[in-house]
């Protein structure tokens, strides 16, 4: 199988990533000017509006029979996948006229449909939910939200063989067995409570195996496997159940990268490798290494204060996490206490005080 050449990709990325997008909070007005400048063979279409009547866009490129659907920011406060998607657009733009056999073959064999920001209202408010407090990732059955209806309509009309569902995960997640943050985590969603290993899940796992193999060469032991219990109302679980192989990508933490400007790169690399794999292969049977990817743990905190003497004159450890809220339309972070006690089993990205 072909794979990406990391040195060449790193050199390209350093000078060509979509620098106009940065930070944890992305809103519609950030991405709209970039979308409007996309030229053929990109096709930009307004596919509907949010609960607050903000435009939801679809970007289409390629004309091949293998259909791939990608969406991001169904949770408004999860923007890393959006930045990675626009980095992908830049890569495609930059290689259209450079005789890239990969891109040429990709656009001949595949059709990509991308929704960069499904939940623009949540993005405005930096919330997981939409304007009516609905979590779109738990609305796949009742379809109460306008945004959920739009996503399902595009799915039913387009009928993708593969989907990439792009999310962010909390900094608390580590790679099980390591102190390392789970910088990227993957999931092949279950279709039932028994977590039945269907042919569709095997195909989904095979794509994840290829993506993980690449990432292990760059960030070894920083890739985790997200929990696969079945959620009856979740988007990925239901799309997988409907026969659309859905790869969940969770962008997590990397050292001193709270704005996830480094992680977006890894997210982009993984996405590009997934597309290369789907372009290169027509059968997907190498799924067993998926189960070798360590599970996500929950052993990390943003800050741990060791041997703090509390008001009872007892020494204890105190763990903190950053929480974010909008103040005067600016994103502000605050350290909030999350745990206290004997926390030797836990790790802090920043540790203060002496170990016991």
C-alpha positions in Angstrom: 0.0 0.0 0.0 1.1 3.6 -0.7 1.6 5.8 2.3 2.4 9.4 2.9 6.0 10.6 3.0 6.2 12.4 6.3 9.3 14.5 5.5 7.7 15.9 2.3 4.3 16.4 4.1 6.0 18.2 7.0 7.8 20.5 4.7 4.6 21.3 2.8 2.5 21.8 5.9 5.0 24.2 7.5 4.5 26.7 4.6 1.0 25.9 3.4 -1.5 25.1 6.2 -4.6 27.2 6.4 -3.1 29.9 8.7 -6.2 32.1 8.5 -7.9 29.7 11.0 -6.4 29.4 14.5 -7.4 29.1 18.1 -10.0 27.0 20.0 -13.0 29.0 18.9 -14.0 29.1 15.2 -17.3 30.7 14.1 -19.0 31.0 10.8 -17.6 34.4 9.9 -14.1 32.8 10.2 -14.6 30.2 7.6 -17.1 31.9 5.2 -14.5 34.1 3.4 -12.3 31.0 2.8 -15.2 29.0 1.5 -16.2 31.7 -0.8 -12.8 31.8 -2.4 -12.8 28.0 -3.2 -12.6 27.5 -7.0 -13.4 24.6 -9.3 -13.2 21.7 -9.0 -14.5 22.6 -5.5 -18.3 23.0 -5.5 -19.7 25.1 -2.7 -23.4 24.8 -1.8 -25.7 26.2 0.9 -27.5 23.2 2.2 -29.7 24.8 4.9 -29.7 27.0 8.0 -29.3 26.5 11.7 -31.9 27.1 14.3 -30.7 30.8 14.4 -30.7 30.9 10.6 -27.0 30.8 10.1 -25.9 29.2 6.8 -24.6 25.6 6.7 -22.4 24.8 3.8 -21.4 21.8 1.9 -18.1 21.5 -0.1 -17.9 18.8 -2.8 -14.9 17.7 -4.8 -14.1 14.7 -7.0 -16.4 12.7 -9.3 -15.6 9.1 -8.5 -17.9 6.3 -7.5 -16.4 5.8 -4.0 -18.4 8.3 -1.9 -16.8 9.8 1.3 -18.6 12.2 3.6 -16.7 14.3 6.2 -18.2 16.7 8.8 -17.0 18.7 11.7 -18.2 20.9 14.5 -21.5 19.2 15.2 -20.3 20.2 18.6 -19.7 23.9 18.3 -16.8 24.0 20.8 -14.8 21.3 18.9 -13.0 23.1 16.1 -9.8 21.1 15.6 -11.4 18.9 12.9 -12.6 22.0 11.1 -9.0 23.4 11.0 -7.8 20.0 9.7 -10.5 20.0 7.1 -9.4 23.4 5.8 -5.8 22.2 5.8 -7.1 19.3 3.6 -8.7 21.8 1.2 -5.4 23.7 1.0 -3.5 20.5 0.2 -6.0 19.5 -2.5 -5.8 23.0 -4.0 -2.1 23.1 -4.0 -1.7 19.7 -5.6 -4.4 19.9 -8.3 -1.9 21.4 -10.8 1.2 19.6 -9.6 0.6 16.2 -11.4 0.1 14.5 -8.0 -0.8 11.0 -8.9 -2.5 10.5 -5.5 -4.7 13.6 -5.8 -5.5 12.8 -9.4 -6.5 9.3 -8.5 -8.4 10.4 -5.4 -10.6 12.7 -7.4 -11.1 10.1 -10.2 -12.0 7.3 -7.8 -13.7 9.2 -5.0 -16.3 11.9 -4.4 -15.9 13.9 -1.2 -18.7 15.8 0.5 -17.6 17.9 3.4 -19.6 19.9 5.9 -17.1 22.1 7.7 -19.4 23.5 10.4 -22.7 21.7 11.1 -23.5 23.7 14.3 -22.7 27.4 13.7 -24.9 28.5 16.6 -23.0 26.3 19.0 -19.8 27.6 17.5 -20.9 31.2 18.2 -21.7 30.3 21.8 -18.8 27.9 22.2 -21.1 25.2 23.4 -21.5 21.5 22.6 -25.2 21.9 22.0 -27.1 23.9 19.3 -29.3 27.0 20.0 -32.0 24.9 21.4 -29.7 23.0 23.8 -29.8 19.8 21.6 -26.7 17.7 21.4 -26.6 16.9 17.7 -24.5 13.8 18.4 -27.4 12.4 20.4 -30.1 13.4 18.0 -29.7 10.8 15.2 -33.1 9.1 15.9 -35.5 11.8 16.9 -34.0 14.5 14.6 -35.4 17.3 16.6 -32.7 19.8 15.5 -32.7 21.5 12.1 -29.0 20.7 11.8 -29.6 17.0 12.4 -32.2 16.9 9.7 -29.7 18.5 7.3 -27.0 16.0 8.1 -29.3 13.1 7.7 -30.7 14.5 4.4 -27.2 14.8 3.0 -26.4 11.3 4.1 -29.5 9.8 2.5 -29.1 11.7 -0.7 -25.3 11.2 -1.1 -25.2 7.6 0.3 -21.6 7.5 1.3 -19.6 4.3 1.7 -17.4 5.9 4.3 -17.9 8.8 6.7 -15.4 10.7 8.9 -17.0 12.2 12.0 -14.6 14.8 13.4 -14.6 15.7 17.1 -12.5 17.0 20.0 -12.0 15.2 23.3 -11.0 16.5 26.7 -7.4 16.8 27.9 -8.2 14.3 30.7 -7.8 11.4 28.3 -4.4 9.6 28.2 -3.3 6.5 26.3 -3.9 3.6 28.6 -0.6 2.3 30.0 1.2 5.6 29.3 1.3 9.1 30.7 1.0 10.5 27.2 -2.1 12.4 26.3 -4.4 10.7 23.8 -3.6 13.2 21.1 -5.8 11.4 18.5 -8.3 8.7 19.3 -10.3 6.6 16.9 -13.5 4.6 17.1 -15.3 2.2 14.8 -18.8 2.7 16.3 -20.9 -0.3 17.4 -24.3 -1.0 15.9 -25.8 -2.8 18.9 -25.3 -3.4 22.6 -23.4 -6.6 21.8 -20.8 -4.6 19.9 -21.3 -7.1 17.0 -18.2 -7.2 14.7 -20.0 -6.7 11.4 -18.3 -6.5 8.0 -18.9 -2.8 8.0 -17.2 -2.4 11.3 -14.3 -4.4 10.1 -14.0 -2.2 7.1 -14.1 0.9 9.3 -11.4 -0.6 11.6 -9.2 -1.2 8.5 -9.2 2.5 7.7 -8.3 3.3 11.3 -5.5 0.8 11.2 -3.9 2.7 8.3 -4.4 6.1 10.0 -2.9 4.8 13.2 0.1 3.2 11.4 1.0 6.6 10.0 0.5 8.5 13.3 2.7 6.0 15.2 5.6 7.0 13.1 5.2 10.7 14.2 3.6 10.5 17.7 4.2 7.0 19.0 2.1 6.0 21.9 -0.1 9.1 21.6 -3.0 7.4 19.8 -5.9 5.9 21.7 -9.1 3.9 21.1 -12.3 5.5 22.1 -14.8 3.5 24.1 -17.1 1.5 21.8 -20.2 0.9 23.9 -23.4 1.4 21.8 -25.2 4.7 22.1 -28.7 4.2 20.6 -29.2 7.9 19.7 -25.6 8.7 18.6 -24.8 9.7 15.1 -21.9 7.4 14.4 -23.6 4.4 15.8 -26.7 5.0 13.7 -24.9 5.8 10.5 -22.8 2.7 10.9 -26.0 0.7 11.6 -27.4 2.1 8.3 -24.5 0.8 6.4 -22.3 3.9 6.1 -18.9 3.0 7.6 -18.2 5.8 10.1 -14.7 6.6 11.4 -14.9 8.7 14.5 -11.8 10.9 15.0 -11.3 12.5 18.4 -8.6 15.3 18.5 -7.1 15.5 21.9 -4.2 17.2 23.7 -0.6 17.5 22.9 2.0 19.1 25.2 1.5 22.9 25.6 -0.9 22.9 22.8 -4.2 24.1 24.3 -5.2 25.8 21.1 -4.6 22.5 19.3 -2.5 24.1 16.5 -0.1 21.1 16.6 -2.9 18.5 17.0 -4.7 19.9 13.9 -1.7 18.9 11.9 -1.9 15.3 13.2 -5.6 15.3 12.6 -5.0 16.5 9.0 -2.3 13.8 8.4 -4.6 11.1 9.7 -7.4 12.3 7.5 -5.2 12.5 4.4 -3.8 9.0 5.1 -7.4 7.7 5.5 -8.2 9.1 2.1 -5.1 7.7 0.5 -6.0 4.2 1.9 -9.5 4.4 0.5 -8.1 5.6 -2.8 -5.5 2.8 -2.9 -7.7 -0.1 -1.8 -11.0 -1.6 -2.8 -11.2 -4.3 -0.1 -10.7 -3.6 3.6 -9.7 -6.7 5.6 -6.8 -5.7 7.8 -8.8 -4.9 10.8 -7.3 -7.0 13.6 -4.5 -4.5 14.5 -7.4 -2.1 15.5 -7.7 -4.0 18.8 -4.0 -3.4 19.5 -4.6 0.3 19.8 -4.6 1.1 23.5 -7.9 2.3 25.1 -8.3 5.8 26.2 -7.6 6.2 29.9 -8.8 9.1 32.2 -5.7 9.6 34.2 -4.5 13.1 33.2 -5.2 16.6 34.4 -4.1 20.0 33.2 -2.5 20.9 36.5 -1.7 18.9 39.6 -0.6 20.6 42.8 1.3 18.0 44.8 1.5 18.0 48.7 -0.8 20.9 49.2 -1.4 21.6 52.9 -5.1 22.1 53.3 -7.0 24.0 56.1 -6.9 20.8 58.3 -3.1 20.8 58.0 -3.2 17.7 55.9 -1.0 17.2 52.9 -3.0 16.3 49.8 -2.9 16.5 46.0 -5.2 18.8 44.1 -6.0 18.4 40.4 -7.3 21.2 38.1 -8.8 21.4 34.6 -9.2 24.4 32.3 -12.8 25.4 31.6 -13.7 27.9 28.9 -16.4 30.5 28.7 -17.2 33.5 26.6 -16.8 36.9 28.2 -17.5 39.9 26.0 -17.3 37.6 23.0 -13.8 36.5 24.0 -12.9 32.9 25.1 -11.5 32.9 28.6 -10.0 30.0 30.4 -10.2 29.3 34.1 -8.6 26.6 36.2 -11.2 24.7 38.1 -10.6 22.1 40.8 -11.6 18.6 39.7 -10.2 16.2 42.2 -8.5 16.2 45.6 -6.8 13.4 47.6 -4.1 10.9 47.0 -3.5 11.3 43.2 -0.3 9.4 42.8 -2.0 7.4 40.0 -2.8 10.5 38.1 -0.6 12.8 35.9 -0.5 16.5 35.4 0.6 18.2 32.2 1.9 20.8 34.6 2.8 19.6 38.1 3.6 22.0 41.0 5.1 21.0 44.4 7.1 17.9 45.2 6.1 14.3 44.8 5.5 12.3 47.9 
